């Protein structure tokens, strides 16, 4: 009898020790992972999607050419279109595929919009960008696929499963925000849109570099086909877009390939570089970083064009009469306009 009690005590003690170790490691991991709060805030974009009510008419996928150039608040306020941007910095096309696949676990939009600049990359590029696109994903087979397709040669799958293995060295670089945001991150986007209201004219645009090969790679095309097929299987209209960024350069040879791909697959394709005049873009005032991305005022202009296009060409309906959705957007718009005013003061914009 005494032996059984002793064994039970040892079992309980062992369980408590294991629990203590796991809780300690978990707390350390929460402390050590980057918070993307005051710097490189784009690292928080992917995770914010899971906080949303999933009833979107339109989902955007892609890199900074979607999350800095299209404004879901405008699509709602002017056209009654409920949209969200699942964008991230240098989001590679296979990451876009798995983010879309992940989103379809929660909802099925009428339209998916993909920015085609990512086709220039045929293989993984940088670990830092991989992590900003992947770490915010909730665990699923889609996240596993995103990790496996994105890892650099020196990356390890377990480092994504247990981020403390990757970030343990940050113990000597901790800041106040690492403690402040251990368990929750600050909101940095407005339905996935990253806002900037300041202006920096587009001057001295670099001359385009000559490329050894202008053909998009087989791996990039493989995932483009996978996105196309995934949309068709789910009765979703896929629209390809090229944002009007002046740099990086969009080559004529790339444009031909996109026009041909859209025609062969019966897809709509909008090149906003060719619509600058129609949209009223002025790169003296409508960009905050000399032509790489649009500021809010430029993004409003091309979003307005896109909203009318979605109504006219895709048959999307105005949902502003839906009481529940309108109430959600009333709160979102209040935050959106408050951020505009905050940034106007911050950047000295009238």
Secondary structure, DSSP 4 states (H G I P E B T S, - for coil): -HHHHHHHHHHHHHHHHHHHHHHHHHHHHHHHS---SSS-GGGGHHHHGGGS-S--SEEEEESHHHHTT--HHHHHHHH---EEEEE-TT--HHHHHHHHHHHTTT---SEEEEEGGGGG--S---HHHHHHHHTTSPSSHHHHHHHHHH--TT--HHHHHSTHHHHGGGGGS--HHHHHTSS------BTTBPP--------SPPPPPP-S--SPPHHHHHHHHHHHHHHHHTT-EEEEEE---SSS---HHHHHHHHHHHHHTT-EEEEGGGGHHHHT--TTTSBSSTTSSB-HHHHHHHHHHHHHHHHHHH-PPP-TT-HHHHHHHHHHHHHHHHHHHHHHHHHT--
